[in-house]
Amino acid sequence: FVLPSRYEGLPVVGVEAQANGLPCLLSDKMTRETKMTENAEFLSIDEGIKKWVEAVLGEEINCKRSSLKLENMGFSISERAALMEEFYEKNLNLS
């Protein structure tokens, strides 16, 4: 996954890519909080397209399934879905 953006804060798509175990090459213009796993690396956007192409074609990023690590950080989809269901049932008087 490659995201060579010049203007980004915390791109959710980068977090989602890491959660799915993709190796990620991210612009150095993004907040450092974007890197949630070992699968992500930052590269200067000012390096030019040649450096980005070399990184994509030649550099192997350690790619491990990261969903368990993210779950342990509080990003469990099943846990969050249960909390949302409980919230709506309570507030819509469905229970």
N, C-alpha and C positions, 0 to 999 in steps of 0.2 A: 504494500500500500504506500503510495507516494502522495504527499501533500506539500507542494512547494509554494505555499501562500506567502504573500508579502505582509498581509494584515490579518492576523488571527488572534483571538484570545485563547479560549479553551475549546477547541473544536471537538464536539461530541463524536463526530465521525472517526476521528483518530483514536478515541477511547474505545469505540465499538470495534474498530479493526483489531486493536490489541486484544480485546476480550475474545475475539474469534481466532486468536493465534496467528494472525498475519504479521509478517515482518513489516515494520513501518519506518519510512524515511520521512522525517518531518522538518519543516523549515525552522530555522533558529529564531524566527520572529514570533513563535508561539510561546505561551507560558510554559515553564518547566513542569508544571503540574500535569501537562498533557501526557508526559511519560509516566505510565502507570505500571509498565512491565519491562522486562529485559528485551522485549521484541522491538523497542523503539529506539531510534537514534536521531539526533538533530544534525542538520547540515546547513551551513550558511547559505542563504539565498543569494548572497553576493558572489559566491564562488562561480556562478555561471552554469549553463546547461551541461557543459562537458563533464564537470565534477559530479553533477547529479546523475548523468547517464552512466558514468563509471561506477558510482555507488550502487546503482540499481543492477547493473550487469555483473560487476565484479565482487562486490562486498557481500559476504553472507552474514546476515543478521541472525543471531541465535533465536530460533523460532520454537517456542514451547507453548503448549496449550495453556492459556492464562486464565481461564474462567474460574478455576478454583481459587487462585490468588485474589481475583477481584471479588469473589463471593466472601472471602475472609475479610475484605476491606469494607463490607457492608453493601455490596452491589448484587445481591442474590435476587434473581428475577422471581423465583417462587415466593420468597419472603416478602418482597415488595408487592407482588400481586395480591397476596393474602392481606397485607395491611391496607391496600387500596380497596379491596372488596369489603373489609370490615368498616372502613371509613364511610363508604357509600351506603352500606346497609344501615349504619347508625344514623347518618344524616338524611337519608331518604325514608326512614322509618319502614324499612323492608323486613326487619327481623322481628 
